[in-house]
């Protein structure tokens, strides 16, 4: 998985509780991404980061926030989890620019919100 | 908003045949094109990247890019049952610098 770990790998939580997912890389890539994958929707970008403390929204960012205080760590927070956020979450890393924009994916986190 | 469309599946081919996977994209300024393979319950893994018009071959895999037609394809020769997976097309550059837009995926089944 190109030096990318995600934690936890599985989580079951209840509606209304906060949840934080962690992505950690050892590749020193500038860009980091959070996606969710749902049947029929493919991979959809939630948020991404192009440097420490530099983040931007993706196409499905409502209900999610992110933080990146170190190059190697990118956190995704669900402030108040809802059942619609039940999904598989993938972190990815990449270089961002032309010729370096290949993305490599972590193993994923399966989140269930009851 | 950039759109990436893949041929609807699932696609079923016999072992040893050529599997053809297709993808079209809407942003004419796109510059980077990728094919990922995803086994059930696993994360996407890169198969091929292509940046210039024409063909790019890697073993049994050939990616084909036609920017004028906004079309990219993946051919898998001598298909094996182990090739059975979901194949994701991804497009980058243009109006989406630093980001990739993924198609919905095509499920490929190779039957013995």
Contacts between the chains, C-beta under 8 A, distances in Angstrom:
chain1	res1	chain2	res2	distance
A	1	B	43	6.7
A	31	B	98	5.8
A	33	B	99	7.6
A	40	B	104	7.2
A	41	B	104	7.1
A	42	B	88	7.0
A	42	B	102	5.1
A	42	B	103	6.3
A	42	B	104	4.1
A	42	B	105	5.5
A	43	B	44	7.3
A	43	B	88	6.8
A	43	B	102	4.2
A	44	B	102	7.9
A	45	B	99	6.4
A	48	B	98	7.1
A	48	B	99	6.4
A	50	B	98	5.9
A	58	B	99	7.4
A	59	B	1	7.5
A	90	B	43	5.9
A	90	B	44	7.4
A	94	B	98	8.0
A	94	B	100	8.0
A	96	B	97	7.4
A	96	B	98	4.0
A	97	B	97	7.8
A	97	B	98	7.3
A	98	B	31	5.6
A	98	B	32	6.5
A	98	B	51	7.6
A	98	B	93	6.0
A	99	B	32	7.7
A	99	B	51	6.9
A	101	B	32	5.1
A	101	B	92	4.7
A	101	B	93	7.0
A	101	B	98	6.9
A	101	B	100	6.9
A	102	B	34	6.6
A	102	B	46	6.1
A	102	B	49	5.6
A	103	B	34	7.8
A	103	B	46	8.0
A	103	B	90	7.6
A	103	B	100	5.8
A	104	B	46	7.0
A	105	B	43	4.2
A	105	B	44	5.1
A	105	B	45	7.3
A	106	B	43	6.4
A	107	B	42	7.8
A	107	B	43	5.5
A	108	B	42	7.8
A	108	B	43	5.2
